[in-house]
Amino acid sequence: MNNNRRRNFRPRAQKNNFRRRQSASSSNGVSNFNNGNVGYKRNGSMNNLHNVEKTMQKFIQLAKDAQSNGDLVLAQNYLQHADHYLRRFNELSEKKVSLIEKSNDTDKTFTQLKEDTTNNKEDLQNSN
């Protein structure tokens, strides 16, 4: 059995297992509310540029089909979904370009430091 697989069900609580209620706010007035989604780990499929583009194209095609069938409301709904994925696609593209530029700047800096170190070694050897 694969123990790394995520369970698709929530286990039932035991009969005599209970949780104590915590007050809505602690003594200093700060809320103890814990959002259950904070630790939820998604699979990250919408962080992949290719997946976002495919999903956007899918909704555009669905909008075209709905419009050809005469359902303008559904077509508009699909176009709004496609617009969302277009914004996500543009966001990821900008992030990718900035990472590439940052990487190139880092490479240039590293190369410059390497050349400076080499030049300093040669200057020290020439002065001796």
Short mmCIF file of the C-alpha atoms (twelve columns), coordinates in Angstrom:
data_MODEL
# 
_entry.id   MODEL 
# 
loop_
_atom_site.group_PDB 
_atom_site.id 
_atom_site.type_symbol 
_atom_site.label_atom_id 
_atom_site.label_alt_id 
_atom_site.label_comp_id 
_atom_site.label_asym_id 
_atom_site.label_seq_id 
_atom_site.Cartn_x 
_atom_site.Cartn_y 
_atom_site.Cartn_z 
_atom_site.pdbx_PDB_model_num 
ATOM 1   C CA . MET A 1   0.000   0.000  0.000   1 
ATOM 2   C CA . ASN A 2   1.296   3.438  -0.858  1 
ATOM 3   C CA . ASN A 3   1.452   5.425  2.380   1 
ATOM 4   C CA . ASN A 4   2.300   8.656  0.567   1 
ATOM 5   C CA . ARG A 5   -1.082  8.885  -1.161  1 
ATOM 6   C CA . ARG A 6   -3.451  11.522 0.145   1 
ATOM 7   C CA . ARG A 7   -6.594  10.108 1.676   1 
ATOM 8   C CA . ASN A 8   -9.838  11.036 -0.029  1 
ATOM 9   C CA . PHE A 9   -11.845 10.783 3.163   1 
ATOM 10  C CA . ARG A 10  -11.783 12.210 6.655   1 
ATOM 11  C CA . PRO A 11  -11.441 9.598  9.363   1 
ATOM 12  C CA . ARG A 12  -14.287 9.399  11.859  1 
ATOM 13  C CA . ALA A 13  -13.593 10.732 15.342  1 
ATOM 14  C CA . GLN A 14  -13.564 8.155  18.101  1 
ATOM 15  C CA . LYS A 15  -16.524 8.124  20.473  1 
ATOM 16  C CA . ASN A 16  -14.658 9.179  23.582  1 
ATOM 17  C CA . ASN A 17  -12.303 11.564 21.805  1 
ATOM 18  C CA . PHE A 18  -13.312 15.157 22.385  1 
ATOM 19  C CA . ARG A 19  -11.807 18.570 21.903  1 
ATOM 20  C CA . ARG A 20  -11.978 21.343 24.425  1 
ATOM 21  C CA . ARG A 21  -13.450 24.559 23.191  1 
ATOM 22  C CA . GLN A 22  -11.150 27.520 23.141  1 
ATOM 23  C CA . SER A 23  -12.447 30.994 23.766  1 
ATOM 24  C CA . ALA A 24  -13.097 33.126 20.694  1 
ATOM 25  C CA . SER A 25  -10.437 35.564 21.814  1 
ATOM 26  C CA . SER A 26  -7.553  35.202 24.191  1 
ATOM 27  C CA . SER A 27  -7.009  37.395 27.237  1 
ATOM 28  C CA . ASN A 28  -5.183  40.044 25.179  1 
ATOM 29  C CA . GLY A 29  -8.072  40.400 22.718  1 
ATOM 30  C CA . VAL A 30  -6.378  38.675 19.771  1 
ATOM 31  C CA . SER A 31  -8.551  36.218 17.901  1 
ATOM 32  C CA . ASN A 32  -7.573  32.547 17.975  1 
ATOM 33  C CA . PHE A 33  -9.581  31.761 14.855  1 
ATOM 34  C CA . ASN A 34  -7.761  29.179 12.776  1 
ATOM 35  C CA . ASN A 35  -8.644  29.010 9.116   1 
ATOM 36  C CA . GLY A 36  -8.678  25.359 8.073   1 
ATOM 37  C CA . ASN A 37  -7.406  26.154 4.565   1 
ATOM 38  C CA . VAL A 38  -4.109  27.651 5.727   1 
ATOM 39  C CA . GLY A 39  -2.276  24.329 5.610   1 
ATOM 40  C CA . TYR A 40  -4.114  22.936 2.619   1 
ATOM 41  C CA . LYS A 41  -1.609  21.902 -0.009  1 
ATOM 42  C CA . ARG A 42  -2.744  22.120 -3.603  1 
ATOM 43  C CA . ASN A 43  -1.122  20.201 -6.411  1 
ATOM 44  C CA . GLY A 44  0.135   23.419 -8.047  1 
ATOM 45  C CA . SER A 45  -1.243  22.665 -11.487 1 
ATOM 46  C CA . MET A 46  -2.190  26.315 -12.052 1 
ATOM 47  C CA . ASN A 47  1.401   27.388 -11.479 1 
ATOM 48  C CA . ASN A 48  2.437   25.625 -14.657 1 
ATOM 49  C CA . LEU A 49  2.369   27.996 -17.626 1 
ATOM 50  C CA . HIS A 50  1.411   25.232 -20.065 1 
ATOM 51  C CA . ASN A 51  -1.537  24.015 -17.942 1 
ATOM 52  C CA . VAL A 52  -2.883  27.546 -17.559 1 
ATOM 53  C CA . GLU A 53  -2.675  28.120 -21.304 1 
ATOM 54  C CA . LYS A 54  -4.461  24.835 -22.056 1 
ATOM 55  C CA . THR A 55  -7.214  25.648 -19.564 1 
ATOM 56  C CA . MET A 56  -7.651  29.117 -21.061 1 
ATOM 57  C CA . GLN A 57  -7.937  27.620 -24.574 1 
ATOM 58  C CA . LYS A 58  -10.462 25.071 -23.290 1 
ATOM 59  C CA . PHE A 59  -12.748 27.799 -21.930 1 
ATOM 60  C CA . ILE A 60  -12.437 29.824 -25.134 1 
ATOM 61  C CA . GLN A 61  -13.504 26.763 -27.131 1 
ATOM 62  C CA . LEU A 62  -16.390 26.095 -24.729 1 
ATOM 63  C CA . ALA A 63  -17.504 29.727 -25.144 1 
ATOM 64  C CA . LYS A 64  -17.456 29.370 -28.938 1 
ATOM 65  C CA . ASP A 65  -19.505 26.169 -28.716 1 
ATOM 66  C CA . ALA A 66  -22.032 27.741 -26.349 1 
ATOM 67  C CA . GLN A 67  -22.374 30.784 -28.601 1 
ATOM 68  C CA . SER A 68  -22.929 28.607 -31.673 1 
ATOM 69  C CA . ASN A 69  -25.666 26.766 -29.752 1 
ATOM 70  C CA . GLY A 70  -27.329 30.096 -28.973 1 
ATOM 71  C CA . ASP A 71  -26.609 30.176 -25.214 1 
ATOM 72  C CA . LEU A 72  -25.138 33.656 -24.806 1 
ATOM 73  C CA . VAL A 73  -25.201 33.579 -20.993 1 
ATOM 74  C CA . LEU A 74  -23.138 30.396 -20.835 1 
ATOM 75  C CA . ALA A 75  -20.784 31.758 -23.505 1 
ATOM 76  C CA . GLN A 76  -20.217 34.887 -21.404 1 
ATOM 77  C CA . ASN A 77  -19.586 32.717 -18.341 1 
ATOM 78  C CA . TYR A 78  -16.943 30.717 -20.195 1 
ATOM 79  C CA . LEU A 79  -15.341 33.918 -21.508 1 
ATOM 80  C CA . GLN A 80  -15.069 35.231 -17.955 1 
ATOM 81  C CA . HIS A 81  -13.319 32.014 -16.951 1 
ATOM 82  C CA . ALA A 82  -10.989 32.324 -19.935 1 
ATOM 83  C CA . ASP A 83  -10.264 35.934 -18.941 1 
ATOM 84  C CA . HIS A 84  -9.288  34.770 -15.457 1 
ATOM 85  C CA . TYR A 85  -6.838  32.240 -16.888 1 
ATOM 86  C CA . LEU A 86  -5.502  34.865 -19.307 1 
ATOM 87  C CA . ARG A 87  -4.670  37.101 -16.331 1 
ATOM 88  C CA . ARG A 88  -3.025  34.140 -14.569 1 
ATOM 89  C CA . PHE A 89  -1.088  33.297 -17.754 1 
ATOM 90  C CA . ASN A 90  0.184   36.883 -18.036 1 
ATOM 91  C CA . GLU A 91  1.153   36.890 -14.352 1 
ATOM 92  C CA . LEU A 92  3.128   33.656 -14.697 1 
ATOM 93  C CA . SER A 93  4.769   34.876 -17.920 1 
ATOM 94  C CA . GLU A 94  5.939   38.073 -16.214 1 
ATOM 95  C CA . LYS A 95  7.237   36.055 -13.282 1 
ATOM 96  C CA . LYS A 96  9.132   33.740 -15.640 1 
ATOM 97  C CA . VAL A 97  10.696  36.668 -17.526 1 
ATOM 98  C CA . SER A 98  11.754  38.364 -14.291 1 
ATOM 99  C CA . LEU A 99  13.320  35.123 -13.031 1 
ATOM 100 C CA . ILE A 100 15.248  34.736 -16.288 1 
ATOM 101 C CA . GLU A 101 16.452  38.342 -16.084 1 
ATOM 102 C CA . LYS A 102 17.419  37.870 -12.448 1 
ATOM 103 C CA . SER A 103 19.286  34.685 -13.322 1 
ATOM 104 C CA . ASN A 104 21.129  36.446 -16.153 1 
ATOM 105 C CA . ASP A 105 22.082  39.299 -13.814 1 
ATOM 106 C CA . THR A 106 23.361  36.793 -11.262 1 
ATOM 107 C CA . ASP A 107 25.384  34.990 -13.946 1 
ATOM 108 C CA . LYS A 108 26.882  38.295 -15.107 1 
ATOM 109 C CA . THR A 109 27.774  39.227 -11.524 1 
ATOM 110 C CA . PHE A 110 29.346  35.817 -10.918 1 
ATOM 111 C CA . THR A 111 31.326  36.055 -14.170 1 
ATOM 112 C CA . GLN A 112 32.505  39.561 -13.267 1 
ATOM 113 C CA . LEU A 113 33.582  38.424 -9.792  1 
ATOM 114 C CA . LYS A 114 35.426  35.463 -11.301 1 
ATOM 115 C CA . GLU A 115 37.244  37.750 -13.760 1 
ATOM 116 C CA . ASP A 116 38.119  40.217 -10.989 1 
ATOM 117 C CA . THR A 117 39.522  37.410 -8.838  1 
ATOM 118 C CA . THR A 118 41.574  36.106 -11.752 1 
ATOM 119 C CA . ASN A 119 42.892  39.612 -12.478 1 
ATOM 120 C CA . ASN A 120 43.781  40.128 -8.813  1 
ATOM 121 C CA . LYS A 121 45.714  36.841 -8.750  1 
ATOM 122 C CA . GLU A 122 47.626  37.844 -11.890 1 
ATOM 123 C CA . ASP A 123 48.417  41.275 -10.411 1 
ATOM 124 C CA . LEU A 124 49.737  39.635 -7.233  1 
ATOM 125 C CA . GLN A 125 51.892  37.226 -9.215  1 
ATOM 126 C CA . ASN A 126 53.254  40.051 -11.389 1 
ATOM 127 C CA . SER A 127 54.115  42.194 -8.373  1 
ATOM 128 C CA . ASN A 128 56.217  39.405 -6.838  1 
# 
